[in-house]
Amino acid sequence: MYSVEQVADRLGLHVRTVRRYVRGGKLRAVRIGKQYRISAADLDALVGRPDPAAGRRTGGGAVEVSSIVQIDGVDRAAADRLGTLVLANVNGTGDPDRPLRVQTVHDDERDRMKIVILGGAAATADVLRLVEAVLDGDSGLLTAGEAGRG
């Protein structure tokens, strides 16, 4: 819990401005005796930072999944094509507030590709289905015998 003076100092504002925010409802505060106290979460809400513990308190927090897909027998050109397809799919869809993070790596010596995916469960599942469809399908992106799952 911060005092009005501490909030003013943190934000570079005058103490009267912070009190005006509290009285006007722009900043939530609790009155203790003759002084206001502001929680860190309420201060974060004022400056536009989300409260990371909010999801944990309500039980409805976001789920994040990490997945690593390893594909053996993929040359550099096929890995580049597959990586471009996956990244284009991820960048063209999804929730801008909770973007997927995807990284692709190719090991030239082993002809092995890894795709690392971090993000929401549903969006990650969509990417995994896309990769599976490309590997199982007849897309021409990877020809038969060019890649096998590891």
Backbone bond lengths (Angstrom), bond angles and torsions (degrees), N, CA, C in turn:
res aa  C-N    CA-C-N  psi(-1)  N-CA   C-N-CA  omega(-1)  CA-C   N-CA-C  phi
1 M - - - 1.454 - - 1.533 108.79 -
2 Y 1.316 114.51 131.27 1.451 120.95 -179.07 1.526 110.40 -105.41
3 S 1.312 115.17 150.00 1.458 119.85 172.43 1.531 107.81 -83.46
4 V 1.325 116.32 166.85 1.459 120.86 177.30 1.523 109.70 -59.90
5 E 1.314 116.69 -39.15 1.458 121.02 -179.86 1.530 111.22 -63.98
6 Q 1.315 116.60 -41.87 1.465 120.31 179.49 1.534 111.07 -65.30
7 V 1.327 117.04 -41.55 1.465 120.74 178.35 1.527 109.51 -64.33
8 A 1.312 116.92 -44.12 1.464 120.73 179.15 1.524 110.21 -59.08
9 D 1.319 116.69 -43.30 1.453 121.23 179.98 1.539 111.14 -64.93
10 R 1.335 116.66 -44.52 1.473 121.31 -179.95 1.522 112.29 -62.14
11 L 1.337 116.19 -38.67 1.457 120.69 -175.72 1.525 113.67 -92.93
12 G 1.316 116.24 -7.02 1.461 119.49 -178.33 1.524 112.22 71.13
13 L 1.341 115.89 32.50 1.459 121.49 -179.64 1.524 110.37 -112.32
14 H 1.318 115.01 165.73 1.450 119.94 174.24 1.526 108.16 -78.81
15 V 1.326 116.58 149.39 1.465 121.89 -179.57 1.532 110.29 -57.61
16 R 1.329 117.45 -39.08 1.469 120.31 179.86 1.532 111.22 -62.79
17 T 1.312 117.28 -35.86 1.468 121.25 178.93 1.525 110.18 -64.21
18 V 1.329 116.51 -42.66 1.461 120.19 179.46 1.526 109.93 -65.29
19 R 1.322 117.03 -42.23 1.468 119.76 177.49 1.530 111.35 -62.39
20 R 1.330 116.35 -38.32 1.462 120.60 177.78 1.543 110.21 -64.65
21 Y 1.330 116.86 -38.92 1.475 120.78 175.56 1.529 110.76 -60.63
22 V 1.323 116.19 -42.12 1.464 120.70 -179.17 1.528 109.98 -66.14
23 R 1.330 115.98 -49.34 1.469 119.55 -178.23 1.524 112.05 -64.93
24 G 1.312 116.60 -32.94 1.468 121.01 -179.26 1.520 113.72 -83.48
25 G 1.336 117.42 -4.68 1.450 120.59 178.55 1.521 114.83 85.99
26 K 1.309 117.05 2.96 1.463 120.79 179.17 1.531 111.53 -73.96
27 L 1.319 116.08 -26.78 1.466 122.63 178.97 1.520 108.39 -130.75
28 R 1.324 115.39 121.59 1.471 119.68 178.92 1.521 109.48 -74.24
29 A 1.322 114.89 141.93 1.457 120.90 178.92 1.517 109.17 -153.65
30 V 1.316 114.58 160.37 1.457 121.98 176.52 1.519 107.08 -113.15
31 R 1.307 115.18 133.50 1.464 118.86 178.93 1.518 108.56 -91.14
32 I 1.320 115.34 123.29 1.463 121.82 177.24 1.522 106.07 -120.69
33 G 1.316 114.99 108.22 1.467 118.75 -174.99 1.516 109.02 66.31
34 K 1.323 116.15 -122.13 1.456 120.67 179.59 1.524 112.22 -101.48
35 Q 1.322 117.04 5.42 1.453 120.23 -176.04 1.529 111.56 -117.83
36 Y 1.341 114.47 152.28 1.453 120.97 173.98 1.531 109.01 -94.57
37 R 1.321 114.90 145.71 1.472 120.81 172.82 1.525 107.50 -126.07
38 I 1.323 115.67 135.80 1.466 122.13 -176.70 1.518 108.45 -117.36
39 S 1.321 116.24 128.13 1.469 119.72 178.78 1.530 109.80 -76.31
40 A 1.320 115.48 158.75 1.468 120.89 178.28 1.529 110.23 -61.61
41 A 1.345 117.11 -38.18 1.468 120.65 179.84 1.527 110.79 -63.97
42 D 1.340 117.31 -40.52 1.456 120.37 179.40 1.528 111.23 -69.47
43 L 1.309 117.40 -35.69 1.463 121.22 175.49 1.525 109.78 -65.09
44 D 1.329 116.85 -43.72 1.470 121.14 177.88 1.519 111.07 -61.28
45 A 1.334 116.63 -39.62 1.465 120.65 179.28 1.530 110.49 -63.86
46 L 1.320 116.99 -36.28 1.461 120.60 179.52 1.522 111.05 -65.68
47 V 1.323 116.49 -42.21 1.470 119.53 -176.28 1.523 112.67 -89.94
48 G 1.342 116.79 2.15 1.455 119.77 173.89 1.500 116.14 90.30
49 R 1.300 117.96 13.12 1.465 120.58 176.36 1.524 108.11 -95.34
50 P 1.347 116.73 130.22 1.468 118.31 178.60 1.520 111.07 -69.69
51 D 1.308 115.35 152.43 1.459 122.08 177.84 1.524 108.09 -82.62
52 P 1.358 119.36 109.13 1.455 120.72 -176.39 1.518 113.52 -64.88
53 A 1.319 118.03 -22.70 1.459 119.96 -178.47 1.519 112.02 -88.25
54 A 1.328 118.60 -7.11 1.465 120.79 -175.96 1.516 111.56 -59.66
55 G 1.307 117.79 -43.45 1.457 120.84 -179.84 1.512 112.13 -65.15
56 R 1.304 117.09 -35.82 1.471 120.25 179.79 1.522 111.10 -70.13
57 R 1.333 117.58 -35.69 1.468 120.34 -178.50 1.516 111.42 -69.24
58 T 1.323 117.54 -38.56 1.455 119.98 -175.16 1.516 112.00 -87.75
59 G 1.307 118.21 -13.05 1.457 121.04 -178.82 1.509 111.90 82.28
60 G 1.333 118.85 -2.81 1.455 122.14 -178.54 1.507 111.76 -106.79
61 G 1.314 117.64 31.37 1.447 121.42 -175.88 1.512 113.36 -69.05
62 A 1.290 114.49 163.87 1.453 121.14 -179.78 1.526 110.22 -72.39
63 V 1.302 114.33 144.98 1.455 121.11 176.63 1.513 107.33 -103.17
64 E 1.308 117.23 132.10 1.453 120.78 175.90 1.516 108.64 -117.57
65 V 1.317 114.94 136.19 1.458 122.51 -177.39 1.518 108.37 -116.67
66 S 1.313 116.59 142.44 1.461 120.03 170.66 1.524 107.78 -119.83
67 S 1.324 114.95 132.56 1.463 120.97 -178.92 1.510 109.12 -134.83
68 I 1.323 115.37 142.78 1.456 121.50 173.86 1.517 107.19 -124.63
69 V 1.318 115.69 121.16 1.456 121.97 177.83 1.522 106.86 -104.98
70 Q 1.317 116.78 125.11 1.465 121.20 177.22 1.516 108.33 -111.66
71 I 1.323 116.32 128.18 1.459 122.01 -179.25 1.520 107.70 -124.08
72 D 1.314 116.02 118.05 1.460 121.54 -179.84 1.528 110.19 -91.08
73 G 1.328 116.06 154.58 1.459 121.81 175.00 1.514 113.84 74.73
74 V 1.318 117.11 32.73 1.460 121.47 -179.87 1.523 108.67 -114.58
75 D 1.343 116.30 121.21 1.462 118.37 177.54 1.529 109.97 -77.21
76 R 1.311 116.53 172.35 1.467 122.13 -174.94 1.532 111.62 -59.31
77 A 1.316 117.73 -43.61 1.466 120.88 -177.39 1.531 110.96 -63.39
78 A 1.320 117.50 -44.93 1.469 120.92 179.56 1.529 110.44 -66.34
79 A 1.326 116.61 -38.46 1.467 120.18 178.07 1.523 110.54 -63.46
80 D 1.321 116.71 -40.50 1.463 120.16 177.70 1.523 111.28 -63.53
81 R 1.331 117.37 -42.22 1.464 120.85 179.26 1.524 111.08 -64.59
82 L 1.338 115.91 -45.24 1.461 119.64 -179.93 1.533 110.77 -65.56
83 G 1.318 116.89 -42.16 1.468 120.66 178.27 1.515 111.79 -61.61
84 T 1.322 117.08 -41.27 1.460 121.07 178.09 1.522 111.12 -64.21
85 L 1.340 116.75 -42.21 1.456 120.95 178.38 1.534 111.12 -61.26
86 V 1.318 116.51 -47.11 1.468 120.87 -178.44 1.531 110.10 -64.07
87 L 1.319 117.45 -47.19 1.464 120.51 -178.42 1.525 111.70 -65.49
88 A 1.335 117.70 -37.95 1.463 120.32 177.49 1.522 110.32 -64.63
89 N 1.325 116.78 -39.57 1.461 120.69 178.29 1.522 110.84 -64.74
90 V 1.317 116.72 -44.21 1.471 121.45 -178.64 1.522 110.57 -66.31
91 N 1.329 117.71 -42.75 1.456 121.01 -177.40 1.520 112.62 -74.01
92 G 1.323 117.58 -22.81 1.451 120.79 -177.27 1.507 113.98 -90.25
93 T 1.311 118.12 -10.49 1.457 121.19 -177.14 1.518 109.41 -136.41
94 G 1.302 115.03 177.87 1.461 119.43 172.18 1.510 113.77 100.49
95 D 1.311 114.01 178.41 1.450 123.63 -177.41 1.518 109.37 -90.48
96 P 1.336 119.42 117.45 1.462 120.28 -178.51 1.528 113.19 -64.25
97 D 1.346 117.03 -21.69 1.457 119.93 178.45 1.527 111.98 -79.13
98 R 1.337 116.68 -22.70 1.464 121.17 179.92 1.532 109.27 -133.69
99 P 1.333 116.88 68.79 1.459 118.92 -175.50 1.530 111.76 -70.09
100 L 1.328 114.82 151.14 1.458 120.28 172.17 1.515 108.38 -77.20
101 R 1.303 115.47 147.55 1.462 120.85 173.39 1.513 106.49 -113.60
102 V 1.318 115.78 122.17 1.458 121.28 -175.89 1.516 108.77 -128.48
103 Q 1.322 114.99 135.59 1.458 120.57 175.69 1.521 107.62 -133.54
104 T 1.323 115.43 137.70 1.462 119.62 176.80 1.523 108.93 -116.64
105 V 1.330 114.76 144.11 1.464 121.17 -179.61 1.519 107.19 -136.99
106 H 1.329 116.37 138.13 1.461 120.09 176.46 1.517 108.87 -122.60
107 D 1.335 116.03 132.49 1.462 123.10 176.41 1.524 106.78 -101.97
108 D 1.341 115.75 105.07 1.470 120.73 -176.81 1.523 112.47 -62.60
109 E 1.327 116.90 -37.05 1.468 120.01 -177.52 1.519 112.25 -65.35
110 R 1.319 117.10 -36.45 1.474 120.76 -176.00 1.523 112.97 -103.81
111 D 1.334 117.84 1.02 1.469 121.27 -173.95 1.528 109.96 48.19
112 R 1.320 115.01 53.46 1.459 121.60 -176.04 1.527 108.60 -128.76
113 M 1.315 114.68 137.77 1.454 121.07 178.11 1.523 108.85 -119.27
114 K 1.326 115.52 141.87 1.457 120.69 173.73 1.515 107.71 -125.45
115 I 1.331 114.29 137.70 1.462 121.56 175.36 1.524 106.34 -118.66
116 V 1.319 116.48 120.53 1.462 122.14 -179.93 1.529 107.21 -105.70
117 I 1.336 115.97 125.45 1.463 121.89 -176.55 1.528 108.77 -123.94
118 L 1.328 116.50 129.72 1.461 122.64 175.70 1.514 108.10 -129.20
119 G 1.328 116.63 127.79 1.456 119.06 178.13 1.509 111.96 163.11
120 G 1.313 115.16 -162.72 1.453 121.82 -179.44 1.519 112.04 -64.74
121 A 1.334 115.97 153.38 1.461 121.23 -175.41 1.523 112.35 -62.62
122 A 1.320 118.05 -46.78 1.462 120.59 -176.82 1.529 111.55 -66.55
123 A 1.325 117.04 -43.85 1.467 120.37 -179.88 1.520 111.09 -66.41
124 T 1.337 116.74 -38.11 1.463 120.30 177.15 1.524 110.35 -64.32
125 A 1.332 116.67 -41.70 1.464 120.62 178.44 1.527 110.90 -61.33
126 D 1.328 117.17 -38.25 1.467 120.58 177.88 1.524 111.14 -61.68
127 V 1.321 116.96 -42.38 1.464 120.69 179.17 1.525 110.29 -66.19
128 L 1.325 117.03 -41.45 1.464 120.24 178.64 1.527 111.13 -62.76
129 R 1.340 117.41 -39.30 1.471 120.37 176.79 1.528 110.86 -64.57
130 L 1.322 117.01 -38.78 1.461 120.85 177.65 1.524 110.81 -61.66
131 V 1.335 116.38 -47.98 1.468 120.48 179.44 1.528 110.01 -60.59
132 E 1.330 116.34 -43.69 1.466 119.85 179.67 1.526 111.37 -62.32
133 A 1.324 117.13 -41.58 1.463 120.96 179.83 1.524 111.03 -63.45
134 V 1.325 116.43 -40.04 1.466 119.90 179.29 1.526 110.20 -66.48
135 L 1.320 117.02 -42.28 1.464 120.52 -177.95 1.528 111.77 -71.50
136 D 1.333 117.23 -36.00 1.465 120.75 -178.39 1.515 112.80 -87.20
137 G 1.318 116.76 -26.80 1.453 121.20 -171.37 1.514 113.49 -85.92
138 D 1.306 112.85 -177.79 1.455 121.30 -179.68 1.528 108.35 -109.40
139 S 1.328 116.59 55.46 1.456 121.04 -174.55 1.518 112.90 -79.93
140 G 1.316 117.31 -16.98 1.452 119.62 -175.37 1.519 112.07 83.63
141 L 1.329 117.05 -11.83 1.459 120.37 178.83 1.512 110.14 -67.08
142 L 1.318 115.20 -46.51 1.457 121.35 175.43 1.528 105.94 -125.20
143 T 1.282 117.14 124.38 1.459 119.51 -178.06 1.509 109.66 -83.65
144 A 1.328 117.45 159.36 1.473 122.41 -179.61 1.513 109.20 -57.37
145 G 1.285 115.13 134.97 1.468 120.12 179.48 1.513 112.96 87.14
146 E 1.363 116.60 -12.09 1.449 118.89 -179.00 1.513 110.94 -82.90
147 A 1.321 117.03 -25.44 1.469 118.91 -179.23 1.512 109.74 -145.20
148 G 1.304 114.58 143.27 1.457 121.83 173.95 1.509 108.02 -136.76
149 R 1.300 117.53 144.02 1.464 119.83 -178.51 1.508 110.90 -70.11
150 G 1.351 112.80 144.20 1.468 118.42 179.90 1.471 113.00 -108.28
